[in-house]
């Protein structure tokens, strides 16, 4: 598992059993934890990747349409309220 110390009941770090790490020790621990987490990453299959891409593109297009419609409505309302040429 990871090499992090459990917190004390008050929420602070537990200093009883683990010695305080130096600057480079903390960097090495961080890198080890990053590598450990990256090993858990699962690469999506081609089918999942295509499905996720299509889903994101559809969502972005829908949001663009909503923002465009709101921009048009607020622009029209501003011209109506303030009177434009």
N, C-alpha and C positions, 0 to 999 in steps of 0.2 A: 504494500500500500504506500501511502505517502509518509513523509517524515515530519509532519507538523505536530506541534505540541497541542494537547487538549487545553481548552480554556478552564480557568477556575470558576467556581460557582458565581463569583461576583462579576464575571465577564472579562476580566483581565487575563493575560497569558499566564500559564502555570510555569513558574521558574524553579520548581523543586527538583525535578529529575533531569531536566535538560540543561546543559550548559549554554550560556549565551554564545551565539555564533558571531564570528567576526564579519567584516565587510565582505570578504571574498567567499567565506563559508555560506553567507546568505545568497550570494549570486549563484554559487554552485547548486545550492538547494533549489533555488528558483528554476534554474535550467533543468534540473532533474525532474521537477514537478511538471514543467512544460512538456518535456519529452514523454513523461508518463501519460499526460492528458492527450497528447497527439496520437499515442498508440491506440486510444479508444475511438478515434475518428473512423467512421464508416463511410467509404466512398459510395455514392449512389450509383445504381446501374444506369445504363444508357436510357432505358425506358423511364425511370424515375426522373432523371435529369431533364429529359424532354418534357415530361409532364410538369415538373416544377417551373421550367422556363416558360412554358405556355401559360401556366397559371399566373406567374408574375407579370407577363406581358399583357394579359387580359386585364388584370387589376390596374396596371399603370394606364392602359388606354381608358378604362372606365373613370379613373381619377382625373385624367386629362379632360375628358368630356364634361365631368362635373365642374371642374375649375373653369373651363371655357364658358359653360352655360352661366355660371355665377358671375363671371367677368362681364359677359354680355348684358345680363340683367342689371347689374349694378351700374354699368356704363349707361344703359338706357335710362335707368332711374335718375342718375345724376344729370343727364341732359334734360330730362323732363322737369326735374326740380329746379335746376339752376338756369335753364333755358340756354340752349346752344344755337349756334348758327346752322 
